Amino acid sequence: MLEITILKTHHRGEEEARKLLPYIQCCDVFGIESPLCTQQKAEEKEKEWTKILQQDMSTDEFIRAFDKTSKGKKDTKAEEQKYLYLRKTYEQLFVERKPLWHSERWIIPPSSSQSTIRQKAELIRARDRQIAENLASAEQILRKTYERLQEKPVINLTLTVGALHTPESYLPNYTSTPILLYTQREKVTNVKWMYNWVLGEKK
């Protein structure tokens, strides 16, 4: 059985990434939002991450290596904040030694060059449907990919997505238990939702 936890967050800054830590610690596998990632690339990234976790590397060494793989100086504050969010998220995943699952696994990804608001909204919906389809088959993939999960009765997969995404709208056969997840945005505290599903078993 697969238990899925979806965290909706703002992908910016270290403080936002630190809120993921309790959920990272509790999960068996952590799902990364991977916009328009192909299935082949997702599998390659997951194998590469597994090799990183097997290395005798300190956290400082990991952060230095992570910084080296970045694309240099970020041009805008938004890009810098997103990078800090990702770096802190991966640092926490490294420290907790959590395997990864990439939520988008396209055969042929759609075009990312969307100019109008309507086109951008349609792309988000397409990505949400893709994530939901992959969640429906994730248990089989996870048991095949990670040996230690093969005999585990219940696998907890915790997934982070942007606040505008709603992959839960496309998940079949689920029950939901909403849990409040608070995020700080400037002077206003926005309440976002964390959804929890158990696939394969209705309560």
One Martini backbone bead per residue (centre of mass of N, CA, C, O) as a GRO file, in nm:
protein
  203
    1MET     BB    1   0.100   0.034   0.016
    2LEU     BB    2   0.020   0.388  -0.044
    3GLU     BB    3   0.131   0.685   0.112
    4ILE     BB    4   0.022   1.024   0.052
    5THR     BB    5   0.201   1.338   0.069
    6ILE     BB    6   0.099   1.679   0.013
    7LEU     BB    7   0.299   1.967  -0.037
    8LYS     BB    8   0.225   2.314  -0.023
    9THR     BB    9   0.453   2.554  -0.159
   10HIS     BB   10   0.700   2.795  -0.146
   11HIS     BB   11   0.979   2.831  -0.374
   12ARG     BB   12   1.139   3.009  -0.120
   13GLY     BB   13   1.383   2.980   0.065
   14GLU     BB   14   1.498   2.841   0.361
   15GLU     BB   15   1.251   2.862   0.549
   16GLU     BB   16   1.062   2.696   0.372
   17ALA     BB   17   1.238   2.436   0.368
   18ARG     BB   18   1.238   2.377   0.679
   19LYS     BB   19   0.930   2.281   0.685
   20LEU     BB   20   1.001   1.988   0.562
   21LEU     BB   21   1.158   1.816   0.771
   22PRO     BB   22   0.938   1.645   0.925
   23TYR     BB   23   0.852   1.500   0.653
   24ILE     BB   24   1.122   1.380   0.577
   25GLN     BB   25   1.163   1.209   0.838
   26CYS     BB   26   0.881   1.031   0.792
   27CYS     BB   27   0.961   0.927   0.528
   28ASP     BB   28   1.066   0.708   0.265
   29VAL     BB   29   0.991   0.913   0.029
   30PHE     BB   30   1.084   1.188  -0.187
   31GLY     BB   31   0.908   1.428  -0.374
   32ILE     BB   32   0.992   1.592  -0.673
   33GLU     BB   33   0.962   1.865  -0.848
   34SER     BB   34   0.963   1.805  -1.224
   35PRO     BB   35   0.955   1.995  -1.480
   36LEU     BB   36   0.921   1.818  -1.769
   37CYS     BB   37   1.024   1.540  -1.704
   38THR     BB   38   1.156   1.264  -1.805
   39GLN     BB   39   1.177   0.936  -1.750
   40GLN     BB   40   1.476   0.903  -1.801
   41LYS     BB   41   1.572   1.141  -1.623
   42ALA     BB   42   1.446   1.047  -1.360
   43GLU     BB   43   1.606   0.782  -1.334
   44GLU     BB   44   1.886   0.913  -1.338
   45LYS     BB   45   1.849   1.094  -1.086
   46GLU     BB   46   1.788   0.866  -0.883
   47LYS     BB   47   2.056   0.715  -0.918
   48GLU     BB   48   2.243   0.951  -0.850
   49TRP     BB   49   2.134   0.994  -0.561
   50THR     BB   50   2.204   0.716  -0.450
   51LYS     BB   51   2.512   0.752  -0.486
   52ILE     BB   52   2.540   0.995  -0.297
   53LEU     BB   53   2.437   0.846  -0.035
   54GLN     BB   54   2.690   0.631  -0.052
   55GLN     BB   55   2.877   0.846   0.023
   56ASP     BB   56   3.165   0.981   0.190
   57MET     BB   57   3.000   1.271   0.299
   58SER     BB   58   2.970   1.572   0.393
   59THR     BB   59   2.766   1.839   0.416
   60ASP     BB   60   2.968   2.049   0.312
   61GLU     BB   61   3.050   1.889   0.060
   62PHE     BB   62   2.771   1.879  -0.064
   63ILE     BB   63   2.722   2.184  -0.093
   64ARG     BB   64   2.963   2.239  -0.274
   65ALA     BB   65   2.871   2.048  -0.500
   66PHE     BB   66   2.599   2.182  -0.551
   67ASP     BB   67   2.711   2.463  -0.630
   68LYS     BB   68   2.877   2.361  -0.880
   69THR     BB   69   2.603   2.268  -1.040
   70SER     BB   70   2.532   2.533  -1.087
   71LYS     BB   71   2.453   2.832  -1.302
   72GLY     BB   72   2.546   3.037  -1.119
   73LYS     BB   73   2.442   3.336  -1.124
   74LYS     BB   74   2.163   3.497  -1.023
   75ASP     BB   75   1.961   3.738  -1.180
   76THR     BB   76   1.741   3.709  -0.954
   77LYS     BB   77   1.576   3.697  -0.661
   78ALA     BB   78   1.390   3.459  -0.733
   79GLU     BB   79   1.618   3.266  -0.819
   80GLU     BB   80   1.771   3.272  -0.551
   81GLN     BB   81   1.538   3.167  -0.369
   82LYS     BB   82   1.500   2.898  -0.516
   83TYR     BB   83   1.786   2.793  -0.471
   84LEU     BB   84   1.780   2.796  -0.160
   85TYR     BB   85   1.549   2.598  -0.138
   86LEU     BB   86   1.681   2.357  -0.285
   87ARG     BB   87   1.939   2.334  -0.117
   88LYS     BB   88   1.798   2.280   0.156
   89THR     BB   89   1.637   2.037   0.073
   90TYR     BB   90   1.882   1.858  -0.013
   91GLU     BB   91   2.029   1.870   0.252
   92GLN     BB   92   1.807   1.724   0.418
   93LEU     BB   93   1.804   1.467   0.244
   94PHE     BB   94   2.099   1.395   0.297
   95VAL     BB   95   2.097   1.375   0.607
   96GLU     BB   96   1.838   1.162   0.599
   97ARG     BB   97   1.862   0.960   0.362
   98LYS     BB   98   1.663   1.017   0.108
   99PRO     BB   99   1.488   0.912  -0.134
  100LEU     BB  100   1.384   0.959  -0.475
  101TRP     BB  101   1.096   1.110  -0.654
  102HIS     BB  102   0.975   1.189  -0.968
  103SER     BB  103   0.668   1.333  -1.064
  104GLU     BB  104   0.783   1.367  -1.356
  105ARG     BB  105   0.733   1.126  -1.656
  106TRP     BB  106   0.784   1.185  -1.956
  107ILE     BB  107   0.783   1.108  -2.288
  108ILE     BB  108   0.634   1.383  -2.401
  109PRO     BB  109   0.674   1.694  -2.346
  110PRO     BB  110   0.555   1.985  -2.322
  111SER     BB  111   0.551   2.302  -2.381
  112SER     BB  112   0.699   2.592  -2.204
  113SER     BB  113   0.593   2.817  -2.420
  114GLN     BB  114   0.396   3.024  -2.236
  115SER     BB  115   0.217   3.339  -2.255
  116THR     BB  116  -0.053   3.302  -2.144
  117ILE     BB  117  -0.259   3.248  -1.884
  118ARG     BB  118  -0.411   3.011  -2.007
  119GLN     BB  119  -0.163   2.843  -2.092
  120LYS     BB  120  -0.041   2.818  -1.808
  121ALA     BB  121  -0.286   2.675  -1.682
  122GLU     BB  122  -0.281   2.428  -1.874
  123LEU     BB  123   0.001   2.332  -1.790
  124ILE     BB  124  -0.061   2.279  -1.495
  125ARG     BB  125  -0.281   2.067  -1.549
  126ALA     BB  126  -0.101   1.871  -1.704
  127ARG     BB  127   0.097   1.825  -1.470
  128ASP     BB  128  -0.112   1.719  -1.266
  129ARG     BB  129  -0.193   1.472  -1.430
  130GLN     BB  130   0.088   1.349  -1.438
  131ILE     BB  131   0.128   1.318  -1.134
  132ALA     BB  132  -0.121   1.138  -1.082
  133GLU     BB  133  -0.040   0.905  -1.267
  134ASN     BB  134   0.229   0.846  -1.112
  135LEU     BB  135   0.104   0.789  -0.834
  136ALA     BB  136  -0.064   0.536  -0.923
  137SER     BB  137   0.244   0.387  -0.997
  138ALA     BB  138   0.461   0.423  -0.764
  139GLU     BB  139   0.481   0.163  -0.596
  140GLN     BB  140   0.608  -0.022  -0.808
  141ILE     BB  141   0.862   0.151  -0.858
  142LEU     BB  142   0.972   0.164  -0.566
  143ARG     BB  143   1.002  -0.146  -0.520
  144LYS     BB  144   1.201  -0.179  -0.764
  145THR     BB  145   1.421   0.045  -0.689
  146TYR     BB  146   1.389  -0.018  -0.366
  147GLU     BB  147   1.476  -0.277  -0.172
  148ARG     BB  148   1.375  -0.183   0.123
  149LEU     BB  149   1.057  -0.167   0.000
  150GLN     BB  150   0.951  -0.450  -0.095
  151GLU     BB  151   0.834  -0.546   0.218
  152LYS     BB  152   0.670  -0.298   0.273
  153PRO     BB  153   0.350  -0.240   0.349
  154VAL     BB  154   0.404   0.081   0.391
  155ILE     BB  155   0.442   0.367   0.186
  156ASN     BB  156   0.590   0.686   0.230
  157LEU     BB  157   0.496   0.958   0.020
  158THR     BB  158   0.650   1.273  -0.012
  159LEU     BB  159   0.516   1.573  -0.167
  160THR     BB  160   0.622   1.857  -0.356
  161VAL     BB  161   0.442   2.158  -0.437
  162GLY     BB  162   0.302   2.408  -0.561
  163ALA     BB  163   0.042   2.617  -0.462
  164LEU     BB  164  -0.113   2.587  -0.758
  165HIS     BB  165  -0.138   2.291  -0.726
  166THR     BB  166  -0.380   1.992  -0.817
  167PRO     BB  167  -0.337   1.662  -0.822
  168GLU     BB  168  -0.579   1.560  -0.643
  169SER     BB  169  -0.804   1.599  -0.871
  170TYR     BB  170  -0.674   1.319  -1.030
  171LEU     BB  171  -0.722   1.117  -0.808
  172PRO     BB  172  -0.798   0.794  -0.753
  173ASN     BB  173  -0.920   0.643  -0.492
  174TYR     BB  174  -0.966   0.855  -0.237
  175THR     BB  175  -0.871   0.990   0.076
  176SER     BB  176  -0.903   1.282   0.288
  177THR     BB  177  -0.664   1.460   0.516
  178PRO     BB  178  -0.653   1.762   0.639
  179ILE     BB  179  -0.360   1.973   0.696
  180LEU     BB  180  -0.212   2.229   0.835
  181LEU     BB  181  -0.002   2.466   0.648
  182TYR     BB  182   0.217   2.713   0.725
  183THR     BB  183   0.284   3.032   0.566
  184GLN     BB  184   0.515   3.292   0.499
  185ARG     BB  185   0.397   3.618   0.359
  186GLU     BB  186   0.527   3.854   0.463
  187LYS     BB  187   0.257   3.993   0.657
  188VAL     BB  188   0.104   3.735   0.560
  189THR     BB  189  -0.073   3.455   0.667
  190ASN     BB  190  -0.082   3.162   0.494
  191VAL     BB  191  -0.303   2.898   0.426
  192LYS     BB  192  -0.215   2.578   0.368
  193TRP     BB  193  -0.225   2.251   0.227
  194MET     BB  194  -0.224   1.919   0.348
  195TYR     BB  195  -0.238   1.611   0.189
  196ASN     BB  196  -0.388   1.281   0.251
  197TRP     BB  197  -0.322   0.955   0.116
  198VAL     BB  198  -0.479   0.631   0.050
  199LEU     BB  199  -0.394   0.391  -0.161
  200GLY     BB  200  -0.604   0.102  -0.187
  201GLU     BB  201  -0.768   0.235   0.070
  202LYS     BB  202  -1.068   0.265   0.225
  203LYS     BB  203  -1.226   0.455   0.512
   0.00000   0.00000   0.00000
